[in-house]
Amino acid sequence: MHTSSTVRPGLHEPVLAGVVTALVGFTSSFAVVLAGLRATGASPEQAASGLLALTAVVGLGIVLLALRFRLPVTLSWSTPGAALLAGASIPAGGWPAAVGAFLVTGLLFALTGAVPWLGRVVARIPQHLAQAMLAGVLLPLCLAPFQSLGTIPLLVLPVIAVWLAASAVIPKWAVPLALVAALVVIGLQLARDGTGIDPADLVPTPVFTVPVLDPAAVVGIALPLYVVTMASQNLPGVAVLKSFGYRTPWRPALAVTGAGTALVAPFGGHAVNLAALSAALSAGEGAGEDRDRRWIAALTAGFSYLVLAAVSGALVVVVGAAPAGLVEAVAGLALISTMATAVTAAFGDATGRMSGAVTFLLAASGLSVLGIGGAFWALVGGLVVRATLERTTRPRPRGRH
């Protein structure tokens, strides 16, 4: 073939897998990130800055780890964390307090890698409670597509139809294709209304915010963000790589994600972590038969994220022009699969269903006490119920393992 002189045999597989990893990871959840940042007080410019910073640092972090360890380790932003933010309220200290909470989250990631016992403490949090908290946080977002049917049916129906059809045929592309459908709908709406877009607005611009350490925001945002990201992203990310025969460089990875989160926090980024679902795209057989060369897929994904960072501003501008409810519908569709998994894990064990139910309901309630959001109280409530009502039903541990 003509390309044989420029592409080594077999190299096209990991390269293509890397591009797909970045495209799927970015397009399937960037709307969730924007929704989460806006919900915690970011202006449109600050939310765009956060997406730019996250995309760039994710790309740089992947390149660094791939070159250093020659393993298909990929990073992402915390989609469950962004969903948690979307269900939260603006902290009393406003956007600067949220940024301060993001900074604390990054420090906690780095500390977890440096102090082994902290990682063990996180691992001891009952998995079904962490998943119940996540499911409760996701519920309002996952309702958005169907609530939009009552307000903008003609706009949201094509998006849901594309998502449903793609889910049946090519599931991993279902959300990206739904996003394309939404962008087409937005474009048609703008053309009909004669609304123009200033080309200068399409260039992404970083916006710096001085972090403010507010105790309520640290407890109500940073701690739940840390727990849900560790439980739903970092730990599963390790498991995904292990399933393909790779050992995650745990401490260096957490050092990179922790430093990356702290770096992007003042620019609006909420959390960087090990990729979980998209990790399989670079580490699996789709990245080539030669397992020793699949790290090239991760490297390609890193460079692809850097390219996506350059066009993130244009996507934010177009999404910002969307009719009310349409972007939230896309975000909700992107999270339905995650919520289904979380609900299954939360209620799969009959002995923990009561604590799981309390955690789920508290997280979904939107409760706020002392300026601290419902995600934190959901975890506290679930632990209290587990310690009181379910203590006698849990089997005793048998020896050490």
Stockholm file with secondary structure:
# STOCKHOLM 1.0

chainA/1-401         MHTSSTVRPGLHEPVLAGVVTALVGFTSSFAVVLAGLRATGASPEQAASGLLALTAVVGLGIVLLALRFRLPVTLSWSTPGAALLAGASIPAGGWPAAVGAFLVTGLLFALTGAVPWLGRVVARIPQHLAQAMLAGVLLPLCLAPFQSLGTIPLLVLPVIAVWLAASAVIPKWAVPLALVAALVVIGLQLARDGTGIDPADLVPTPVFTVPVLDPAAVVGIALPLYVVTMASQNLPGVAVLKSFGYRTPWRPALAVTGAGTALVAPFGGHAVNLAALSAALSAGEGAGEDRDRRWIAALTAGFSYLVLAAVSGALVVVVGAAPAGLVEAVAGLALISTMATAVTAAFGDATGRMSGAVTFLLAASGLSVLGIGGAFWALVGGLVVRATLERTTRPRPRGRH
#=GR chainA/1-401 SS CGGGGTSCTTTHHHHHHHHHHHHHHHHTTHHHHHHHHHHTTCCHHHHHHHHHHHHHHHHHHHHHHHHHHCSCCCEEECHHHHHHHHTSCCCTTHHHHHHHHHHHHHHHHHHHHHCHHHHHHHHHSCHHHHHHHHHHHHHHHHHHHHHHTTTSHHHHHHHHHHHHHHHHHCGGGHHHHHHHHHHHHHHHHHHHHTCCCCGGGGSCCCCCCCCCCCHHHIIIIIHHHHHHHIIIIIHHHHHHHHHTTCCCCHHHHHHHHHHHHHHHGGGTCCCEEECSTTHHHHHSGGGCSCGGGTHHHHHHHHHHHHHHHHHHHHHHHHHHTSCTTHHHHHHHHHHHHHHHHHHHHHHSSGGGHHHHHHHHHHHHHTCEETTEEHHHHHHHHHHHHHHHTSGGGSCCCCSCC
#=GC SS_cons         CGGGGTSCTTTHHHHHHHHHHHHHHHHTTHHHHHHHHHHTTCCHHHHHHHHHHHHHHHHHHHHHHHHHHCSCCCEEECHHHHHHHHTSCCCTTHHHHHHHHHHHHHHHHHHHHHCHHHHHHHHHSCHHHHHHHHHHHHHHHHHHHHHHTTTSHHHHHHHHHHHHHHHHHCGGGHHHHHHHHHHHHHHHHHHHHTCCCCGGGGSCCCCCCCCCCCHHHIIIIIHHHHHHHIIIIIHHHHHHHHHTTCCCCHHHHHHHHHHHHHHHGGGTCCCEEECSTTHHHHHSGGGCSCGGGTHHHHHHHHHHHHHHHHHHHHHHHHHHTSCTTHHHHHHHHHHHHHHHHHHHHHHSSGGGHHHHHHHHHHHHHTCEETTEEHHHHHHHHHHHHHHHTSGGGSCCCCSCC
//
